[in-house]
Amino acid sequence: MPEAPSNGSASDRRDYFRIEDHIGLEIRKLEPGHANLSDPFNEGHLDGLRDEMRRLDQDIRLHLASLAEKDRLLTTLIKSLNGKLDTLARIMAFEQNPLQQEQWQDVTLSEGGIAFTTATNIYQPGDQLAVRMTLPPELFRPQATARVIQSVPDDQGGSVVHAQFVSIHDSDRQQIARHVMRWQVRQRQNS
């Protein structure tokens, strides 16, 4: 699977660790000329709340940095409470809009792209897709715009689609990177 945004050969694009995982996956095919659609999952009404959360996170990080110099124990406690609130918010958001059983599937995932199967052969190389993932157990929900690199038909009339992320916020890429690292740690611990 192509991994990194690059115009080089396939071997040049394998810059990221890949994992095979079972995740929630929502895909919307973008029409030509609409590849930069800002709200493909119709959640524009939440933009203000997301902006406020980002502002609060930055404010907390700023204060924690100065507090860490004075009281490490209190800093650790506040970080834990902040993490607990983040987790609770993700659980509440997920419970309000749960994914259906068919939206959970096996994928190959990296910071640079994703490979997934479809029941039909509807995606062609060059197609632009809006992709939103739900990554258990943390329930992070990164999203990206991806370009189909390859669509390989299978025996059941579907296909295996390989897509490269062409537009992804840095925070979403970091969520995927943390998920990949945690998945690798869990695999080592279970071995």
C-alpha positions in Angstrom: 0.0 0.0 0.0 1.4 3.4 -0.8 2.2 5.2 2.4 3.5 8.7 2.1 2.7 11.6 -0.2 5.3 11.2 -2.8 5.6 11.2 -6.5 8.4 8.5 -6.4 8.1 4.8 -6.8 6.1 2.6 -4.4 9.2 1.7 -2.4 9.9 5.5 -1.9 6.5 5.9 -0.4 6.8 3.3 2.4 7.9 5.8 5.0 5.4 4.8 7.7 4.7 1.8 9.9 1.6 -0.1 8.8 -0.7 -2.2 10.9 -3.6 -4.5 10.1 -6.5 -3.5 12.4 -10.3 -3.7 12.8 -11.6 -0.1 12.8 -14.7 1.9 12.1 -14.6 3.3 8.6 -16.8 5.9 6.9 -16.1 6.8 3.3 -17.7 9.4 1.0 -16.7 9.6 -2.6 -16.0 13.2 -3.5 -17.1 14.5 -6.8 -14.3 15.9 -9.1 -13.7 19.5 -8.2 -15.0 19.0 -4.6 -11.9 17.2 -3.2 -11.4 19.9 -0.6 -15.0 19.8 0.7 -14.6 21.0 4.3 -17.6 19.1 5.8 -18.1 15.8 3.9 -19.7 14.2 7.0 -22.2 17.0 7.6 -21.0 18.0 11.0 -20.5 21.7 10.5 -22.7 22.5 13.5 -19.9 21.1 15.7 -17.1 23.3 14.3 -17.5 26.0 16.9 -17.3 23.4 19.7 -14.2 21.8 18.2 -12.5 25.2 17.9 -13.3 25.9 21.5 -11.9 22.5 22.5 -8.7 23.2 20.6 -8.4 26.6 22.3 -8.9 25.1 25.7 -6.4 22.4 25.0 -3.8 25.0 24.0 -4.6 27.0 27.1 -4.2 24.0 29.4 -0.9 23.0 27.7 0.5 26.5 28.2 -0.5 26.6 31.9 0.8 23.0 32.5 4.2 23.9 31.2 4.6 26.7 33.8 3.0 24.7 36.5 5.3 21.7 35.9 8.2 23.9 37.1 6.5 24.5 40.4 4.5 21.3 41.3 5.0 18.1 39.3 2.5 16.1 41.3 -0.3 18.6 40.6 0.7 18.8 37.0 0.5 15.0 36.7 -3.0 15.0 38.3 -4.3 17.7 36.0 -3.0 15.9 33.0 -4.8 12.7 34.1 -8.0 14.6 34.7 -7.7 16.3 31.3 -7.2 12.8 29.7 -10.2 11.4 31.5 -12.4 14.3 30.3 -11.2 13.8 26.7 -12.0 10.1 26.9 -15.4 10.8 28.4 -16.1 13.3 25.6 -15.2 10.7 22.9 -17.4 8.1 24.5 -20.4 10.5 24.7 -19.9 11.6 21.1 -19.6 8.0 19.9 -22.7 6.8 21.8 -24.7 9.6 20.1 -23.7 8.5 16.7 -22.6 4.9 16.8 -21.3 3.1 13.8 -23.3 0.3 12.3 -21.8 -3.2 12.2 -21.0 -3.0 8.5 -18.9 0.1 9.1 -16.4 -1.9 11.2 -13.9 -3.6 9.0 -10.3 -4.9 8.7 -7.9 -2.4 7.1 -4.3 -1.8 6.7 -3.5 1.6 8.2 -0.6 4.0 8.4 0.0 7.7 8.7 0.3 7.9 5.0 -2.8 5.9 3.8 -5.3 3.1 4.2 -6.2 -0.1 2.4 -9.8 -1.5 2.8 -12.2 -3.9 1.1 -15.5 -3.0 -0.6 -18.4 -5.2 -1.5 -18.6 -3.5 -4.9 -15.9 -2.4 -7.4 -16.9 1.3 -7.3 -13.6 3.1 -6.7 -11.1 3.8 -9.4 -7.5 5.1 -9.3 -7.6 8.9 -9.0 -10.9 9.0 -7.1 -10.9 11.4 -4.1 -12.4 10.0 -0.9 -13.4 11.6 2.4 -12.3 9.1 5.0 -13.2 9.1 8.7 -11.9 6.4 11.0 -12.9 5.4 14.5 -9.8 3.9 16.2 -10.6 1.6 19.2 -10.1 1.5 22.1 -9.5 5.2 22.4 -12.3 6.1 19.9 -10.2 8.7 18.2 -12.0 9.9 15.0 -9.4 11.2 12.5 -10.4 12.1 9.1 -8.7 12.8 5.8 -9.0 13.2 2.1 -7.5 10.3 0.3 -6.7 9.5 -3.3 -7.3 6.0 -4.6 -4.0 4.6 -5.8 -5.1 1.2 -6.7 -8.4 -0.9 -6.8 -7.8 -4.6 -7.1 -11.0 -6.7 -7.9 -11.6 -9.7 -5.8 -13.4 -13.0 -6.4 -16.7 -11.8 -4.8 -17.3 -8.8 -7.1 -15.7 -6.3 -4.7 -12.3 -4.9 -4.5 -9.3 -4.1 -2.3 -8.8 -0.3 -2.4 -5.4 1.3 -1.6 -5.6 5.0 -0.9 -3.1 7.6 0.0 -3.9 10.5 2.4 -3.5 13.7 0.4 -5.0 16.1 2.9 -5.0 15.5 6.6 -4.7 17.8 9.6 -1.5 17.3 11.6 -3.5 16.4 14.8 -5.4 13.7 12.9 -2.1 12.3 11.5 -0.7 12.3 15.1 -3.8 10.4 16.3 -3.1 7.7 13.7 0.6 7.6 14.6 -0.3 7.1 18.3 -2.8 4.5 17.5 -0.3 2.6 15.4 2.3 2.7 18.1 -0.2 1.6 20.8 -1.3 -1.2 18.5 2.3 -2.4 18.1 2.9 -2.3 21.9 -0.3 -4.3 22.5 0.8 -6.9 19.9 4.3 -7.2 21.6 2.7 -7.6 25.0 0.3 -10.3 23.7 3.1 -12.3 22.0 
